[in-house]
Amino acid sequence: MSMQSVASPAFTFTPPKRNTLTHIPGDEGWPIIGNTLAALADPKGHIEKQAERFGLLYRTHMFGETSISLLGPEANELVLFDQAKLFSSTHGWGSILGLLFPRGLMLLDFDEHRLHRRALSVAFKSGPMKSYLAELDTGIAARVAQWRAQPGSMLFYPAMKQLTLDLAATSFLGAGIGPEVDEITRAFVDMVAASVAVIRKPLPGTKMARGVRGRKRIVAYFSEQIPIRRAKGGEDLFSQLCRATHEDGALLSTQDIVDHMSFLMMAAHDTLTSSLTSFVAALAANPQWQNRLRDEVTGLGIASDEPTTFDNLEAMHFTDMAFKEALRQKPPVPSMPRRAVRDFTFKGFAIPAGSMIGVNPLFTHHMPEIWPDPDRFDPLRFTEEAQRNRHRFAWVPFGGGAHMCLGLHFAYMQAKCFARHFLQNLEVSLEPGYTPDWQMWPIPKPRDGLRVTLKPVA
């Protein structure tokens, strides 16, 4: 984001000069690059060192701008719950996602966000969710059957990435979308890769140039399809959005549907790939929990060729807790940017309007005073009793407040459906002495693809 005045329908402001933030403790690092390289090399270690040195509020300089990190549950509540409407998500995420996923739900603010969220929520009601479950169940069962037929060593992350992409294409776009499916999914892959590319301009040969081309292809496809979907209907998410209306009964515009579909496909694909990979990695490293979850799945009494029902998913209590613990250890969105739209104070420090603000679920999820022995995988942290005594913003993998992830129930549904088929058919383990090397930012993923060994369940 350039350092000039920025306007939106709701407000106009100028990012503050650096000397107006010097009263806030911190270390801005090297000239020009600041702390960017240190934070990218070890996001968790870097922020923990800064917090130990400066406390739960500190000043830093990354990606060309001075920003303020606010850490811990109280900071998460202030920024994410945002009762006073102090923080813009549009101008927090805009410089990261705005070129490729403009006006996605996460990039809208306040009343406009509320209106669009309400219109989109129709796609996540019980009727459509049952349709999505049927598509997910069929797709997951078929892929797990393939894995079972070819046991042994495999790189799990790319296999999961392909599966979530295929599932998003069928449940979001519809099973019969035809020969365009490969081209459309390729365009999404290019857009997602570009959103986290180092070079932020679409120069020839760059990831950003491929991403911008991918967006043009997506815009053309959705724009052409919208009138067709409105005429013939359908249970997939795209068809639901084509029929969605605002409070006054007006259909969403073509541009709105294009923007929301692009963003929802990206969010469902990339964050779920990360979450399900970390979930499987945790089960591979903790065989006692893997066996416990397999016993739970066996106890459902479903034959391997029977479909998964919502009642089955509701009964998977230990699986639910284990997935939440995987999200605690490796939240799919480890840091969340916002921009202050008005002056505010936190922990006694005055912070001016226009400041870039960051909260950090990855840090909060590893605070030992909240999560004893935080690196240990322990799903029992998520029993009802354990959660009752914990700050409600101590666990925020889906954000919070008005911007709480709209698709969180979809994520749980897909995770449990996957766990049902995977555990019913396969045992997963890591080679002795092997420790996966994780890249934790911008979305956690294993650098080496996560090598696992699969063995059919007898």
GUDO-857868 format. One record per residue (C-alpha): residue number from 1; residue in one letter; x, y, z. Coordinates in Angstrom, 3 decimals. Layout:
% GUDO-857868
SITE   seq   type       east      north         up
SITE   NUM      A          X          Y          Z
...
END
This chain:
% GUDO-857868
SITE   seq   type       east      north         up
SITE     1      M      0.000      0.000      0.000
SITE     2      S      1.501      3.323     -0.992
SITE     3      M      1.874      6.017      1.608
SITE     4      Q     -0.585      8.547      0.264
SITE     5      S     -4.088      9.492      1.316
SITE     6      V     -6.432      6.518      1.012
SITE     7      A    -10.169      6.783      0.509
SITE     8      S    -13.029      4.354      0.810
SITE     9      P    -16.793      4.826      0.812
SITE    10      A    -16.681      5.016      4.612
SITE    11      F    -13.643      7.175      5.393
SITE    12      T    -10.541      8.982      4.170
SITE    13      F     -7.225      8.945      5.992
SITE    14      T     -3.481      9.314      5.598
SITE    15      P     -1.092      6.674      6.960
SITE    16      P      0.802      8.285      9.860
SITE    17      K      4.383      9.513      9.526
SITE    18      R      6.915      7.203     11.165
SITE    19      N      7.886      9.806     13.778
SITE    20      T      4.308      9.807     15.139
SITE    21      L      4.766      6.154     16.215
SITE    22      T      8.154      6.391     17.938
SITE    23      H      6.553      6.519     21.412
SITE    24      I      5.566      2.878     20.922
SITE    25      P      8.320      0.431     21.922
SITE    26      G      9.858     -1.602     19.128
SITE    27      D     12.714     -2.189     16.729
SITE    28      E     12.212     -1.376     13.063
SITE    29      G     15.232     -3.419     11.955
SITE    30      W     17.362     -2.683      8.894
SITE    31      P     16.972      0.402      6.699
SITE    32      I     14.391     -0.072      3.922
SITE    33      I     13.761     -3.826      4.458
SITE    34      G     13.107     -3.474      8.203
SITE    35      N     12.271     -6.822      9.831
SITE    36      T     10.784     -8.371      6.670
SITE    37      L     13.444    -11.051      6.128
SITE    38      A     13.645    -12.018      9.818
SITE    39      A      9.857    -12.351     10.037
SITE    40      L      9.661    -14.420      6.843
SITE    41      A     12.490    -16.734      7.955
SITE    42      D     10.851    -17.602     11.293
SITE    43      P      7.483    -15.878     11.835
SITE    44      K      6.732    -17.562     15.157
SITE    45      G     10.247    -17.237     16.620
SITE    46      H     10.584    -13.621     15.481
SITE    47      I      7.319    -12.450     17.007
SITE    48      E      7.981    -14.343     20.257
SITE    49      K     11.379    -12.627     20.573
SITE    50      Q      9.822     -9.221     19.903
SITE    51      A      7.087     -9.858     22.479
SITE    52      E      9.628    -10.988     25.081
SITE    53      R     11.612     -7.819     24.485
SITE    54      F      8.829     -5.243     24.110
SITE    55      G      5.612     -6.780     25.462
SITE    56      L      2.237     -7.465     23.835
SITE    57      L      2.280     -4.241     21.799
SITE    58      Y      5.255     -3.232     19.699
SITE    59      R      6.294     -1.277     16.616
SITE    60      T      7.945     -2.959     13.649
SITE    61      H      8.721     -2.257      9.987
SITE    62      M      7.855     -4.822      7.319
SITE    63      F      6.923     -4.835      3.639
SITE    64      G      7.742     -1.153      3.306
SITE    65      E      5.646      0.204      6.167
SITE    66      T      5.837      0.761      9.903
SITE    67      S      3.116     -1.221     11.651
SITE    68      I      1.936     -2.046     15.155
SITE    69      S      1.592     -5.633     16.405
SITE    70      L     -1.090     -6.196     19.046
SITE    71      L     -0.791     -9.598     20.698
SITE    72      G     -2.856    -11.888     22.919
SITE    73      P     -6.580    -12.543     23.467
SITE    74      E     -7.415     -8.965     24.560
SITE    75      A     -5.842     -7.605     21.370
SITE    76      N     -7.729    -10.181     19.282
SITE    77      E    -10.983     -9.128     20.919
SITE    78      L    -10.332     -5.418     20.387
SITE    79      V     -9.395     -5.779     16.711
SITE    80      L    -11.503     -8.730     15.529
SITE    81      F    -14.680     -8.110     17.538
SITE    82      D    -14.247     -4.394     16.774
SITE    83      Q    -17.371     -3.215     18.521
SITE    84      A    -16.398      0.434     17.970
SITE    85      K    -15.700     -0.080     14.221
SITE    86      L    -12.128      1.144     14.562
SITE    87      F    -10.424     -1.145     12.066
SITE    88      S    -10.660     -1.493      8.289
SITE    89      S    -10.211     -4.942      6.791
SITE    90      T    -10.373     -3.421      3.296
SITE    91      H     -7.204     -1.412      3.858
SITE    92      G     -5.544     -4.130      5.923
SITE    93      W     -5.811     -6.915      3.339
SITE    94      G     -6.009     -4.684      0.255
SITE    95      S     -2.291     -4.505     -0.544
SITE    96      I     -2.028     -8.316     -0.249
SITE    97      L     -5.191     -9.537     -1.985
SITE    98      G     -6.721     -6.510     -3.702
SITE    99      L     -5.221     -6.993     -7.173
SITE   100      L     -6.323    -10.623     -7.499
SITE   101      F     -9.350    -10.986     -5.224
SITE   102      P    -10.855     -7.471     -5.121
SITE   103      R    -13.998     -6.984     -3.095
SITE   104      G    -14.028    -10.487     -1.681
SITE   105      L    -16.007    -10.662      1.549
SITE   106      M    -12.865    -10.319      3.697
SITE   107      L    -12.017     -7.075      1.870
SITE   108      L    -15.299     -5.304      2.676
SITE   109      D    -16.006     -3.166      5.748
SITE   110      F    -18.842     -2.361      8.144
SITE   111      D    -22.351     -1.904      6.637
SITE   112      E    -21.284     -2.954      3.142
SITE   113      H    -19.684     -6.105      4.565
SITE   114      R    -22.822     -6.876      6.597
SITE   115      L    -25.107     -6.556      3.545
SITE   116      H    -22.944     -8.805      1.370
SITE   117      R    -22.400    -11.332      4.130
SITE   118      R    -26.158    -11.624      4.637
SITE   119      A    -26.698    -12.180      0.896
SITE   120      L    -23.932    -14.809      0.734
SITE   121      S    -25.139    -16.670      3.820
SITE   122      V    -27.927    -18.265      1.735
SITE   123      A    -25.252    -20.500      0.184
SITE   124      F    -24.348    -21.937      3.610
SITE   125      K    -27.836    -22.828      4.867
SITE   126      S    -28.816    -26.424      5.612
SITE   127      G    -30.230    -27.318      2.172
SITE   128      P    -27.150    -26.319      0.162
SITE   129      M    -24.841    -27.746      2.852
SITE   130      K    -26.476    -31.177      2.445
SITE   131      S    -25.807    -30.959     -1.284
SITE   132      Y    -22.169    -29.991     -0.662
SITE   133      L    -21.769    -32.889      1.784
SITE   134      A    -22.978    -35.370     -0.838
SITE   135      E    -20.438    -34.035     -3.364
SITE   136      L    -17.615    -33.950     -0.791
SITE   137      D    -18.420    -37.448      0.423
SITE   138      T    -18.342    -38.947     -3.067
SITE   139      G    -15.118    -37.155     -4.020
SITE   140      I    -13.272    -37.948     -0.794
SITE   141      A    -14.338    -41.617     -0.810
SITE   142      A    -13.076    -42.058     -4.380
SITE   143      R     -9.702    -40.401     -3.691
SITE   144      V     -9.111    -42.319     -0.442
SITE   145      A     -9.901    -45.553     -2.329
SITE   146      Q     -7.145    -44.638     -4.811
SITE   147      W     -4.678    -44.024     -1.973
SITE   148      R     -5.642    -47.319     -0.355
SITE   149      A     -4.986    -49.150     -3.627
SITE   150      Q     -1.474    -47.636     -3.833
SITE   151      P     -0.110    -47.745     -0.261
SITE   152      G      3.408    -46.784      0.776
SITE   153      S      5.288    -43.499      0.816
SITE   154      M      3.687    -40.349     -0.589
SITE   155      L      4.001    -36.569     -0.406
SITE   156      F      0.805    -35.660      1.370
SITE   157      Y      0.580    -31.871      0.884
SITE   158      P      0.431    -31.855     -2.952
SITE   159      A     -2.016    -34.793     -2.865
SITE   160      M     -4.263    -32.891     -0.434
SITE   161      K     -3.925    -29.697     -2.485
SITE   162      Q     -5.208    -31.523     -5.566
SITE   163      L     -8.050    -33.108     -3.611
SITE   164      T     -9.280    -29.834     -2.057
SITE   165      L     -9.064    -28.143     -5.450
SITE   166      D    -11.125    -30.897     -7.056
SITE   167      L    -13.644    -30.799     -4.200
SITE   168      A    -13.982    -27.016     -4.403
SITE   169      A    -14.575    -27.286     -8.148
SITE   170      T    -17.395    -29.827     -7.768
SITE   171      S    -19.152    -28.550     -4.635
SITE   172      F    -18.737    -24.866     -5.560
SITE   173      L    -19.114    -24.983     -9.344
SITE   174      G    -21.176    -28.155     -9.829
SITE   175      A    -20.216    -31.656    -10.902
SITE   176      G    -21.067    -31.162    -14.567
SITE   177      I    -19.043    -28.057    -15.410
SITE   178      G    -17.466    -29.770    -18.403
SITE   179      P    -14.062    -29.535    -20.075
SITE   180      E    -13.354    -26.026    -18.693
SITE   181      V    -12.684    -27.486    -15.241
SITE   182      D     -8.940    -27.964    -15.738
SITE   183      E     -8.495    -24.477    -17.156
SITE   184      I    -10.542    -22.897    -14.366
SITE   185      T     -8.699    -24.742    -11.588
SITE   186      R     -5.336    -23.830    -13.195
SITE   187      A     -6.389    -20.175    -13.169
SITE   188      F     -7.224    -20.425     -9.448
SITE   189      V     -3.865    -22.040     -8.688
SITE   190      D     -2.090    -19.164    -10.476
SITE   191      M     -4.154    -16.542     -8.613
SITE   192      V     -3.435    -18.083     -5.210
SITE   193      A      0.299    -18.373     -5.966
SITE   194      A      0.400    -14.736     -7.060
SITE   195      S     -1.395    -13.484     -3.944
SITE   196      V      1.670    -14.354     -1.824
SITE   197      A      4.359    -13.636     -4.456
SITE   198      V      7.286    -11.396     -3.501
SITE   199      I      7.035     -9.309     -6.706
SITE   200      R      3.755     -7.403     -6.371
SITE   201      K      3.539     -6.038     -9.955
SITE   202      P      2.435     -8.122    -12.967
SITE   203      L      5.803     -7.917    -14.735
SITE   204      P      6.280    -10.346    -17.660
SITE   205      G      7.158    -13.862    -16.543
SITE   206      T      6.236    -13.304    -12.873
SITE   207      K      3.750    -15.172    -10.683
SITE   208      M      1.764    -11.951    -10.433
SITE   209      A      1.471    -11.732    -14.239
SITE   210      R      0.184    -15.338    -14.342
SITE   211      G     -2.214    -14.546    -11.498
SITE   212      V     -3.635    -11.485    -13.279
SITE   213      R     -4.120    -13.595    -16.436
SITE   214      G     -5.834    -16.259    -14.318
SITE   215      R     -8.211    -13.654    -12.896
SITE   216      K     -9.165    -12.503    -16.404
SITE   217      R    -10.018    -16.107    -17.306
SITE   218      I    -12.088    -16.536    -14.129
SITE   219      V    -13.951    -13.260    -14.679
SITE   220      A    -14.780    -14.277    -18.252
SITE   221      Y    -15.982    -17.753    -17.211
SITE   222      F    -18.193    -16.595    -14.326
SITE   223      S    -19.626    -13.648    -16.297
SITE   224      E    -20.643    -15.974    -19.135
SITE   225      Q    -22.102    -18.583    -16.769
SITE   226      I    -24.188    -16.333    -14.467
SITE   227      P    -27.241    -15.943    -16.783
SITE   228      I    -27.111    -19.682    -17.567
SITE   229      R    -27.085    -20.611    -13.866
SITE   230      R    -29.898    -18.177    -13.105
SITE   231      A    -32.016    -19.814    -15.788
SITE   232      K    -31.403    -23.462    -14.947
SITE   233      G    -30.682    -23.376    -11.174
SITE   234      G    -28.578    -25.877     -9.293
SITE   235      E    -27.467    -26.816     -5.778
SITE   236      D    -23.772    -25.881     -6.109
SITE   237      L    -22.492    -22.730     -4.389
SITE   238      F    -22.106    -20.778     -7.649
SITE   239      S    -25.739    -21.395     -8.615
SITE   240      Q    -26.824    -20.398     -5.083
SITE   241      L    -24.977    -17.066     -5.374
SITE   242      C    -26.447    -16.432     -8.835
SITE   243      R    -29.900    -16.480     -7.180
SITE   244      A    -28.900    -14.677     -3.955
SITE   245      T    -30.504    -11.308     -3.261
SITE   246      H    -29.895     -8.257     -1.112
SITE   247      E    -32.429     -7.173      1.532
SITE   248      D    -34.356     -5.149     -1.065
SITE   249      G    -34.774     -8.247     -3.264
SITE   250      A    -32.217     -7.170     -5.879
SITE   251      L    -29.997     -9.914     -7.247
SITE   252      L    -26.269     -9.625     -6.635
SITE   253      S    -24.554     -7.925     -9.579
SITE   254      T    -22.431     -9.921    -12.017
SITE   255      Q    -19.310     -8.210    -10.643
SITE   256      D    -20.266     -9.037     -7.048
SITE   257      I    -20.792    -12.720     -7.873
SITE   258      V    -17.466    -12.890     -9.748
SITE   259      D    -15.604    -11.279     -6.831
SITE   260      H    -17.253    -13.412     -4.150
SITE   261      M    -16.823    -16.685     -6.046
SITE   262      S    -13.145    -15.971     -6.712
SITE   263      F    -12.524    -15.209     -3.067
SITE   264      L    -14.539    -18.139     -1.668
SITE   265      M    -12.828    -20.636     -3.990
SITE   266      M     -9.418    -19.336     -2.908
SITE   267      A    -10.273    -19.398      0.787
SITE   268      A    -11.853    -22.851      0.713
SITE   269      H     -9.015    -24.360     -1.275
SITE   270      D     -5.868    -22.915      0.302
SITE   271      T     -6.793    -22.750      3.977
SITE   272      L     -8.392    -26.220      3.953
SITE   273      T     -5.331    -27.726      2.281
SITE   274      S     -3.201    -26.282      5.090
SITE   275      S     -5.583    -27.324      7.876
SITE   276      L     -6.130    -30.898      6.685
SITE   277      T     -2.400    -31.389      6.076
SITE   278      S     -1.538    -30.238      9.598
SITE   279      F     -4.354    -32.448     10.956
SITE   280      V     -2.973    -35.556      9.207
SITE   281      A      0.606    -34.647     10.225
SITE   282      A     -0.537    -34.463     13.869
SITE   283      L     -2.247    -37.867     13.643
SITE   284      A      0.841    -39.407     12.011
SITE   285      A      3.034    -38.063     14.833
SITE   286      N      0.555    -39.088     17.568
SITE   287      P     -0.567    -42.671     16.818
SITE   288      Q     -2.438    -42.956     20.118
SITE   289      W     -4.761    -40.149     18.997
SITE   290      Q     -4.999    -41.592     15.504
SITE   291      N     -6.201    -44.884     17.015
SITE   292      R     -8.638    -43.076     19.283
SITE   293      L    -10.196    -41.245     16.333
SITE   294      R    -10.301    -44.444     14.270
SITE   295      D    -12.163    -46.156     17.114
SITE   296      E    -14.634    -43.260     17.096
SITE   297      V    -15.190    -43.661     13.339
SITE   298      T    -15.589    -47.434     13.718
SITE   299      G    -18.125    -46.816     16.478
SITE   300      L    -20.337    -44.919     14.023
SITE   301      G    -21.207    -48.320     12.499
SITE   302      I    -21.120    -47.093      8.893
SITE   303      A    -20.127    -49.540      6.173
SITE   304      S    -17.273    -48.247      4.016
SITE   305      D    -19.576    -47.808      1.002
SITE   306      E    -22.324    -45.978      2.937
SITE   307      P    -22.622    -42.179      2.590
SITE   308      T    -21.697    -39.871      5.452
SITE   309      T    -24.610    -38.075      7.124
SITE   310      F    -24.779    -34.956      9.274
SITE   311      D    -25.682    -37.198     12.223
SITE   312      N    -22.404    -39.086     11.669
SITE   313      L    -20.453    -35.818     11.700
SITE   314      E    -22.220    -34.628     14.866
SITE   315      A    -21.167    -37.825     16.664
SITE   316      M    -17.437    -37.336     15.906
SITE   317      H    -16.572    -35.477     19.130
SITE   318      F    -12.915    -36.521     19.447
SITE   319      T    -12.348    -35.811     15.750
SITE   320      D    -13.778    -32.330     16.282
SITE   321      M    -11.410    -31.714     19.197
SITE   322      A     -8.400    -33.080     17.306
SITE   323      F     -9.099    -30.859     14.299
SITE   324      K     -9.414    -27.824     16.592
SITE   325      E     -6.083    -28.692     18.211
SITE   326      A     -4.443    -28.936     14.764
SITE   327      L     -5.867    -25.470     13.981
SITE   328      R     -4.469    -24.196     17.281
SITE   329      Q     -0.973    -25.420     16.493
SITE   330      K     -0.977    -24.215     12.892
SITE   331      P     -3.747    -21.654     12.298
SITE   332      P     -4.396    -21.407      8.543
SITE   333      V     -4.244    -17.591      8.710
SITE   334      P     -1.420    -17.001     11.218
SITE   335      S     -1.589    -13.190     11.101
SITE   336      M     -4.430    -10.789     10.271
SITE   337      P     -3.866     -7.178      9.136
SITE   338      R     -6.160     -4.216      9.696
SITE   339      R     -5.823     -0.442      9.355
SITE   340      A     -7.042      1.914     12.079
SITE   341      V     -9.700      4.310     10.831
SITE   342      R     -9.637      6.435     13.999
SITE   343      D     -7.210      7.119     16.846
SITE   344      F     -7.377      4.528     19.640
SITE   345      T     -5.426      3.376     22.688
SITE   346      F     -4.244     -0.069     23.734
SITE   347      K     -2.340     -0.914     26.910
SITE   348      G     -1.887      2.811     27.570
SITE   349      F     -0.391      3.666     24.155
SITE   350      A     -2.067      6.113     21.785
SITE   351      I     -2.157      4.805     18.217
SITE   352      P     -3.116      7.248     15.448
SITE   353      A     -5.640      6.745     12.659
SITE   354      G     -4.143      5.281      9.497
SITE   355      S     -1.777      2.947     11.346
SITE   356      M     -1.336     -0.565      9.956
SITE   357      I     -2.266     -3.016     12.723
SITE   358      G     -1.605     -6.743     12.969
SITE   359      V     -2.988     -9.407     15.302
SITE   360      N     -1.364    -12.814     15.392
SITE   361      P     -3.342    -16.011     16.055
SITE   362      L     -0.128    -18.067     15.765
SITE   363      F      1.369    -16.208     18.732
SITE   364      T     -1.823    -16.349     20.824
SITE   365      H     -2.256    -20.076     20.138
SITE   366      H      1.177    -20.774     21.661
SITE   367      M      1.042    -18.569     24.766
SITE   368      P      2.095    -20.994     27.553
SITE   369      E      0.017    -19.166     30.184
SITE   370      I     -3.093    -20.079     28.153
SITE   371      W     -1.924    -23.343     26.567
SITE   372      P      0.473    -25.223     28.919
SITE   373      D      3.188    -27.072     26.973
SITE   374      P      1.900    -25.412     23.775
SITE   375      D      3.903    -27.553     21.321
SITE   376      R      2.268    -30.759     22.588
SITE   377      F     -0.688    -32.080     20.561
SITE   378      D     -3.526    -32.451     23.079
SITE   379      P     -7.111    -32.419     21.757
SITE   380      L     -8.423    -32.540     25.342
SITE   381      R     -7.745    -28.796     25.455
SITE   382      F    -11.100    -28.570     23.647
SITE   383      T    -13.411    -30.360     26.044
SITE   384      E    -16.380    -28.204     27.046
SITE   385      E    -14.958    -27.758     30.539
SITE   386      A    -11.512    -26.698     29.307
SITE   387      Q    -13.007    -24.161     26.897
SITE   388      R    -15.346    -22.709     29.510
SITE   389      N    -12.435    -21.268     31.510
SITE   390      R    -10.566    -19.777     28.559
SITE   391      H    -10.759    -16.281     27.042
SITE   392      R    -13.131    -16.466     24.063
SITE   393      F    -10.506    -14.863     21.806
SITE   394      A     -7.679    -17.183     22.879
SITE   395      W     -8.447    -19.465     19.899
SITE   396      V     -9.143    -17.596     16.674
SITE   397      P     -8.260    -19.718     13.613
SITE   398      F    -11.415    -18.452     11.862
SITE   399      G    -11.052    -14.833     12.980
SITE   400      G    -13.886    -13.332     15.013
SITE   401      G    -16.600    -10.725     15.174
SITE   402      A    -18.310     -9.572     11.993
SITE   403      H    -15.514    -11.072      9.876
SITE   404      M    -15.709    -14.551     11.426
SITE   405      C    -15.112    -16.963      8.535
SITE   406      L    -18.440    -17.489      6.722
SITE   407      G    -17.334    -20.966      5.637
SITE   408      L    -16.257    -22.343      9.019
SITE   409      H    -19.084    -24.927      9.123
SITE   410      F    -18.133    -25.983      5.599
SITE   411      A    -14.539    -26.439      6.833
SITE   412      Y    -15.628    -28.610      9.792
SITE   413      M    -17.908    -30.626      7.517
SITE   414      Q    -15.136    -31.301      5.020
SITE   415      A    -12.560    -32.086      7.736
SITE   416      K    -14.800    -34.619      9.508
SITE   417      C    -15.967    -36.187      6.252
SITE   418      F    -12.327    -36.561      5.233
SITE   419      A    -11.394    -38.005      8.650
SITE   420      R    -14.220    -40.550      8.414
SITE   421      H    -13.017    -42.007      5.081
SITE   422      F     -9.283    -41.619      5.730
SITE   423      L     -9.282    -43.290      9.170
SITE   424      Q    -11.702    -46.014      8.082
SITE   425      N     -9.337    -47.028      5.272
SITE   426      L     -5.781    -45.974      6.087
SITE   427      E     -3.138    -45.772      8.791
SITE   428      V     -0.675    -42.906      8.421
SITE   429      S      2.820    -42.695      9.916
SITE   430      L      6.085    -40.768      9.609
SITE   431      E      9.462    -42.348      8.941
SITE   432      P     11.506    -42.812     12.175
SITE   433      G     13.529    -39.682     12.909
SITE   434      Y     11.707    -37.571     10.309
SITE   435      T     10.497    -34.144     11.438
SITE   436      P      8.499    -32.139      8.869
SITE   437      D      9.821    -28.642      8.166
SITE   438      W      6.925    -26.177      8.129
SITE   439      Q      6.728    -22.781      6.471
SITE   440      M      4.362    -20.865      8.770
SITE   441      W      3.607    -17.734      6.716
SITE   442      P      1.524    -16.622      4.823
SITE   443      I     -0.377    -19.941      5.094
SITE   444      P      1.276    -22.895      6.884
SITE   445      K      2.569    -25.661      4.640
SITE   446      P      5.326    -28.281      4.868
SITE   447      R      8.329    -27.139      2.803
SITE   448      D      9.146    -30.716      1.807
SITE   449      G      5.536    -31.674      0.999
SITE   450      L      5.155    -33.843      4.168
SITE   451      R      6.368    -37.355      3.374
SITE   452      V      4.078    -39.921      5.038
SITE   453      T      3.600    -43.675      4.822
SITE   454      L      0.092    -44.988      4.171
SITE   455      K     -0.975    -48.510      5.055
SITE   456      P     -4.448    -50.009      4.459
SITE   457      V     -6.514    -50.693      7.567
SITE   458      A     -7.172    -54.421      7.770
END
